[in-house]
Amino acid sequence: MEIHKLQMMAGFTSGIIFMTGSLPMLLKAFKTKDLRSYSVVQLALSNFGNVLYWLYLASLPVGPIWFLQGFTTVSTALMLIFYLRYERRRGGFRVRAAGV
C-alpha cells in the first residue's frame, strides 16, 4: 500500500474516533442544558484558536485534517452557544480560572 493512502486512511480513522468521542459531550450539553462544569473563557479561547488554525489550514490541501477541523470548529462553537444560552437562563455567567 502506498504511504500516502495509508496516511490518508489514518487521518480519516483518527478523525472519526475523535468525533465519536466528542459527540456524547455535545449530546449531554444539549439534553441537560447544564454546562456549569465548563468555563466561558476556555470555550471562547477554543473558538478563537479555531479561527487562527483555519488561517494555517487554508495553506494545506484538502484532506482529513479539514474535516476534523470542521468538526472541531462546529463542536466548540455549539458548546459556546449552548453555554451562553443556557447559563444566561441560570442567572448569569461565571468566569472561572482553569483548574478552579
QUIPEPE-V394199 format. One record per helix or strand of 3 or more residues. SS is the DSSP state (A for helix, B for strand). FROM is the first residue (numbers start at 1). TO is the last residue. Records with the same first field share a line. If there is no record, write none. Layout:
SS->FROM-TO, FROM-TO
//
This chain:
A->3-32, 40-57, 64-90
//
